[in-house]
Amino acid sequence: MSTLSREVIAQLAEHLESAELQARDVTKITDDYPNMDFEDAYDIQWEIRRLKEARGTKIVGMKMGLTSWAKMAQMGVQEPCYGFLAD
């Protein structure tokens, strides 16, 4: 169940997308939102994808992370994570 409101998700997506476009560092968003969960993270990711596509960015593929059992155990997660690749 998502812990962040739609407004906060949109704000965080814009914050991260802006940082990428301006090539500037950001602090971990979990520092300010320690209760955020995987569902929140994916919601932010999909909002970033929506922002990119609205600017004309093309999605060219998907990316998987933490796909080995050893790495998942090391990072304390139960399933791989996924994201998108843009042009």
TIVO-2410 file (N, C-alpha, C; in nm, 3 decimals):
# residues 87
REC num residu      c1      c2      c3 atome chaine
REC   1      M   0.084  -0.117   0.000     N      A
REC   1      M   0.000   0.000   0.000    CA      A
REC   1      M   0.089   0.125   0.000     C      A
REC   2      S   0.058   0.216  -0.085     N      A
REC   2      S   0.134   0.339  -0.099    CA      A
REC   2      S   0.124   0.424   0.027     C      A
REC   3      T   0.235   0.482   0.068     N      A
REC   3      T   0.235   0.568   0.186    CA      A
REC   3      T   0.235   0.716   0.149     C      A
REC   4      L   0.271   0.749   0.026     N      A
REC   4      L   0.280   0.888  -0.018    CA      A
REC   4      L   0.155   0.928  -0.095     C      A
REC   5      S   0.115   1.054  -0.080     N      A
REC   5      S   0.000   1.104  -0.156    CA      A
REC   5      S   0.039   1.123  -0.302     C      A
REC   6      R  -0.062   1.133  -0.387     N      A
REC   6      R  -0.037   1.159  -0.531    CA      A
REC   6      R   0.039   1.290  -0.548     C      A
REC   7      E   0.008   1.389  -0.466     N      A
REC   7      E   0.075   1.519  -0.476    CA      A
REC   7      E   0.223   1.507  -0.444     C      A
REC   8      V   0.256   1.434  -0.338     N      A
REC   8      V   0.397   1.416  -0.300    CA      A
REC   8      V   0.470   1.336  -0.408     C      A
REC   9      I   0.405   1.234  -0.461     N      A
REC   9      I   0.466   1.154  -0.568    CA      A
REC   9      I   0.497   1.244  -0.688     C      A
REC  10      A   0.403   1.330  -0.726     N      A
REC  10      A   0.426   1.422  -0.839    CA      A
REC  10      A   0.539   1.519  -0.809     C      A
REC  11      Q   0.543   1.571  -0.687     N      A
REC  11      Q   0.649   1.666  -0.648    CA      A
REC  11      Q   0.786   1.598  -0.652     C      A
REC  12      L   0.795   1.478  -0.599     N      A
REC  12      L   0.922   1.406  -0.599    CA      A
REC  12      L   0.967   1.371  -0.739     C      A
REC  13      A   0.873   1.331  -0.824     N      A
REC  13      A   0.907   1.300  -0.963    CA      A
REC  13      A   0.962   1.424  -1.033     C      A
REC  14      E   0.898   1.538  -1.015     N      A
REC  14      E   0.947   1.662  -1.075    CA      A
REC  14      E   1.084   1.701  -1.020     C      A
REC  15      H   1.102   1.682  -0.889     N      A
REC  15      H   1.231   1.712  -0.824    CA      A
REC  15      H   1.343   1.628  -0.885     C      A
REC  16      L   1.320   1.498  -0.898     N      A
REC  16      L   1.422   1.408  -0.952    CA      A
REC  16      L   1.445   1.430  -1.100     C      A
REC  17      E   1.339   1.451  -1.175     N      A
REC  17      E   1.351   1.475  -1.319    CA      A
REC  17      E   1.427   1.605  -1.344     C      A
REC  18      S   1.397   1.708  -1.266     N      A
REC  18      S   1.467   1.835  -1.279    CA      A
REC  18      S   1.616   1.819  -1.248     C      A
REC  19      A   1.648   1.744  -1.145     N      A
REC  19      A   1.788   1.722  -1.109    CA      A
REC  19      A   1.861   1.650  -1.222     C      A
REC  20      E   1.797   1.553  -1.284     N      A
REC  20      E   1.860   1.484  -1.397    CA      A
REC  20      E   1.885   1.580  -1.512     C      A
REC  21      L   1.784   1.659  -1.546     N      A
REC  21      L   1.798   1.752  -1.658    CA      A
REC  21      L   1.904   1.859  -1.634     C      A
REC  22      Q   1.921   1.897  -1.508     N      A
REC  22      Q   2.019   2.000  -1.473    CA      A
REC  22      Q   2.152   1.940  -1.427     C      A
REC  23      A   2.162   1.808  -1.430     N      A
REC  23      A   2.283   1.735  -1.390    CA      A
REC  23      A   2.331   1.779  -1.252     C      A
REC  24      R   2.240   1.779  -1.155     N      A
REC  24      R   2.277   1.816  -1.019    CA      A
REC  24      R   2.243   1.704  -0.922     C      A
REC  25      D   2.320   1.699  -0.815     N      A
REC  25      D   2.300   1.597  -0.712    CA      A
REC  25      D   2.175   1.625  -0.631     C      A
REC  26      V   2.120   1.519  -0.576     N      A
REC  26      V   2.010   1.530  -0.481    CA      A
REC  26      V   2.040   1.437  -0.363     C      A
REC  27      T   1.982   1.467  -0.250     N      A
REC  27      T   1.994   1.374  -0.137    CA      A
REC  27      T   1.892   1.263  -0.158     C      A
REC  28      K   1.913   1.152  -0.091     N      A
REC  28      K   1.819   1.040  -0.102    CA      A
REC  28      K   1.681   1.087  -0.056     C      A
REC  29      I   1.580   1.062  -0.136     N      A
REC  29      I   1.446   1.106  -0.098    CA      A
REC  29      I   1.394   1.029   0.023     C      A
REC  30      T   1.449   0.911   0.048     N      A
REC  30      T   1.408   0.837   0.166    CA      A
REC  30      T   1.458   0.902   0.295     C      A
REC  31      D   1.554   0.995   0.285     N      A
REC  31      D   1.594   1.071   0.404    CA      A
REC  31      D   1.477   1.155   0.454     C      A
REC  32      D   1.400   1.213   0.361     N      A
REC  32      D   1.285   1.296   0.396    CA      A
REC  32      D   1.156   1.215   0.409     C      A
REC  33      Y   1.151   1.099   0.346     N      A
REC  33      Y   1.031   1.014   0.348    CA      A
REC  33      Y   1.072   0.871   0.385     C      A
REC  34      P   1.114   0.851   0.510     N      A
REC  34      P   1.166   0.719   0.548    CA      A
REC  34      P   1.063   0.607   0.544     C      A
REC  35      N   0.935   0.640   0.542     N      A
REC  35      N   0.832   0.536   0.539    CA      A
REC  35      N   0.788   0.499   0.398     C      A
REC  36      M   0.850   0.563   0.297     N      A
REC  36      M   0.808   0.529   0.161    CA      A
REC  36      M   0.840   0.383   0.133     C      A
REC  37      D   0.757   0.321   0.051     N      A
REC  37      D   0.774   0.180   0.021    CA      A
REC  37      D   0.801   0.160  -0.129     C      A
REC  38      F   0.812   0.033  -0.168     N      A
REC  38      F   0.841   0.003  -0.309    CA      A
REC  38      F   0.731   0.054  -0.401     C      A
REC  39      E   0.606   0.046  -0.356     N      A
REC  39      E   0.497   0.096  -0.439    CA      A
REC  39      E   0.512   0.246  -0.464     C      A
REC  40      D   0.551   0.321  -0.360     N      A
REC  40      D   0.576   0.464  -0.377    CA      A
REC  40      D   0.688   0.488  -0.478     C      A
REC  41      A   0.796   0.411  -0.465     N      A
REC  41      A   0.910   0.427  -0.555    CA      A
REC  41      A   0.871   0.401  -0.700     C      A
REC  42      Y   0.796   0.296  -0.723     N      A
REC  42      Y   0.750   0.268  -0.859    CA      A
REC  42      Y   0.653   0.374  -0.909     C      A
REC  43      D   0.567   0.427  -0.821     N      A
REC  43      D   0.476   0.535  -0.861    CA      A
REC  43      D   0.555   0.659  -0.904     C      A
REC  44      I   0.662   0.689  -0.830     N      A
REC  44      I   0.748   0.803  -0.867    CA      A
REC  44      I   0.814   0.775  -1.002     C      A
REC  45      Q   0.865   0.653  -1.018     N      A
REC  45      Q   0.929   0.616  -1.144    CA      A
REC  45      Q   0.833   0.631  -1.262     C      A
REC  46      W   0.709   0.586  -1.247     N      A
REC  46      W   0.613   0.595  -1.357    CA      A
REC  46      W   0.575   0.740  -1.386     C      A
REC  47      E   0.573   0.824  -1.282     N      A
REC  47      E   0.546   0.966  -1.305    CA      A
REC  47      E   0.663   1.030  -1.379     C      A
REC  48      I   0.786   0.994  -1.345     N      A
REC  48      I   0.902   1.043  -1.419    CA      A
REC  48      I   0.893   0.999  -1.565     C      A
REC  49      R   0.856   0.874  -1.587     N      A
REC  49      R   0.840   0.825  -1.724    CA      A
REC  49      R   0.736   0.908  -1.799     C      A
REC  50      R   0.624   0.938  -1.733     N      A
REC  50      R   0.519   1.019  -1.796    CA      A
REC  50      R   0.572   1.157  -1.832     C      A
REC  51      L   0.650   1.218  -1.742     N      A
REC  51      L   0.708   1.350  -1.770    CA      A
REC  51      L   0.802   1.344  -1.890     C      A
REC  52      K   0.884   1.241  -1.893     N      A
REC  52      K   0.978   1.224  -2.005    CA      A
REC  52      K   0.904   1.208  -2.137     C      A
REC  53      E   0.805   1.120  -2.138     N      A
REC  53      E   0.731   1.096  -2.262    CA      A
REC  53      E   0.657   1.222  -2.307     C      A
REC  54      A   0.610   1.302  -2.213     N      A
REC  54      A   0.542   1.428  -2.248    CA      A
REC  54      A   0.639   1.525  -2.315     C      A
REC  55      R   0.769   1.514  -2.285     N      A
REC  55      R   0.871   1.597  -2.347    CA      A
REC  55      R   0.922   1.538  -2.479     C      A
REC  56      G   0.871   1.422  -2.516     N      A
REC  56      G   0.911   1.361  -2.642    CA      A
REC  56      G   1.014   1.250  -2.629     C      A
REC  57      T   1.053   1.218  -2.509     N      A
REC  57      T   1.148   1.109  -2.487    CA      A
REC  57      T   1.082   0.977  -2.525     C      A
REC  58      K   1.159   0.892  -2.592     N      A
REC  58      K   1.108   0.760  -2.631    CA      A
REC  58      K   1.160   0.656  -2.532     C      A
REC  59      I   1.072   0.567  -2.493     N      A
REC  59      I   1.111   0.454  -2.408    CA      A
REC  59      I   1.157   0.342  -2.501     C      A
REC  60      V   1.281   0.295  -2.479     N      A
REC  60      V   1.340   0.199  -2.571    CA      A
REC  60      V   1.359   0.059  -2.511     C      A
REC  61      G   1.329   0.045  -2.384     N      A
REC  61      G   1.344  -0.087  -2.323    CA      A
REC  61      G   1.321  -0.083  -2.174     C      A
REC  62      M   1.342  -0.197  -2.113     N      A
REC  62      M   1.328  -0.211  -1.968    CA      A
REC  62      M   1.461  -0.255  -1.910     C      A
REC  63      K   1.480  -0.229  -1.781     N      A
REC  63      K   1.602  -0.268  -1.711    CA      A
REC  63      K   1.564  -0.341  -1.583     C      A
REC  64      M   1.636  -0.446  -1.555     N      A
REC  64      M   1.616  -0.522  -1.431    CA      A
REC  64      M   1.737  -0.502  -1.342     C      A
REC  65      G   1.713  -0.498  -1.213     N      A
REC  65      G   1.821  -0.486  -1.117    CA      A
REC  65      G   1.800  -0.583  -1.003     C      A
REC  66      L   1.906  -0.611  -0.932     N      A
REC  66      L   1.901  -0.704  -0.819    CA      A
REC  66      L   1.841  -0.838  -0.862     C      A
REC  67      T   1.897  -0.894  -0.967     N      A
REC  67      T   1.841  -1.017  -1.023    CA      A
REC  67      T   1.904  -1.145  -0.966     C      A
REC  68      S   2.011  -1.132  -0.890     N      A
REC  68      S   2.070  -1.253  -0.831    CA      A
REC  68      S   2.022  -1.266  -0.686     C      A
REC  69      W   2.003  -1.392  -0.644     N      A
REC  69      W   1.958  -1.416  -0.506    CA      A
REC  69      W   2.058  -1.361  -0.407     C      A
REC  70      A   2.187  -1.372  -0.436     N      A
REC  70      A   2.290  -1.323  -0.344    CA      A
REC  70      A   2.280  -1.172  -0.326     C      A
REC  71      K   2.262  -1.099  -0.436     N      A
REC  71      K   2.253  -0.953  -0.427    CA      A
REC  71      K   2.123  -0.911  -0.358     C      A
REC  72      M   2.014  -0.981  -0.386     N      A
REC  72      M   1.888  -0.949  -0.317    CA      A
REC  72      M   1.905  -0.968  -0.166     C      A
REC  73      A   1.968  -1.077  -0.127     N      A
REC  73      A   1.990  -1.102   0.015    CA      A
REC  73      A   2.079  -0.995   0.076     C      A
REC  74      Q   2.185  -0.957   0.004     N      A
REC  74      Q   2.277  -0.854   0.052    CA      A
REC  74      Q   2.205  -0.721   0.073     C      A
REC  75      M   2.111  -0.688  -0.018     N      A
REC  75      M   2.040  -0.559  -0.011    CA      A
REC  75      M   1.912  -0.568   0.072     C      A
REC  76      G   1.876  -0.687   0.116     N      A
REC  76      G   1.757  -0.703   0.200    CA      A
REC  76      G   1.626  -0.689   0.127     C      A
REC  77      V   1.623  -0.731   0.000     N      A
REC  77      V   1.499  -0.726  -0.077    CA      A
REC  77      V   1.457  -0.867  -0.116     C      A
REC  78      Q   1.329  -0.882  -0.147     N      A
REC  78      Q   1.273  -1.013  -0.176    CA      A
REC  78      Q   1.250  -1.039  -0.324     C      A
REC  79      E   1.260  -0.935  -0.407     N      A
REC  79      E   1.235  -0.952  -0.550    CA      A
REC  79      E   1.320  -0.851  -0.629     C      A
REC  80      P   1.348  -0.883  -0.755     N      A
REC  80      P   1.424  -0.789  -0.839    CA      A
REC  80      P   1.348  -0.658  -0.856     C      A
REC  81      C   1.419  -0.554  -0.894     N      A
REC  81      C   1.353  -0.427  -0.925    CA      A
REC  81      C   1.363  -0.405  -1.077     C      A
REC  82      Y   1.282  -0.317  -1.125     N      A
REC  82      Y   1.281  -0.292  -1.270    CA      A
REC  82      Y   1.259  -0.145  -1.297     C      A
REC  83      G   1.301  -0.104  -1.415     N      A
REC  83      G   1.284   0.033  -1.458    CA      A
REC  83      G   1.280   0.038  -1.609     C      A
REC  84      F   1.284   0.159  -1.661     N      A
REC  84      F   1.277   0.175  -1.805    CA      A
REC  84      F   1.406   0.239  -1.857     C      A
REC  85      L   1.431   0.218  -1.984     N      A
REC  85      L   1.544   0.280  -2.054    CA      A
REC  85      L   1.488   0.379  -2.155     C      A
REC  86      A   1.542   0.499  -2.153     N      A
REC  86      A   1.497   0.603  -2.245    CA      A
REC  86      A   1.606   0.632  -2.347     C      A
REC  87      D   1.564   0.690  -2.461     N      A
REC  87      D   1.662   0.722  -2.564    CA      A
REC  87      D   1.753   0.836  -2.524     C      A
***
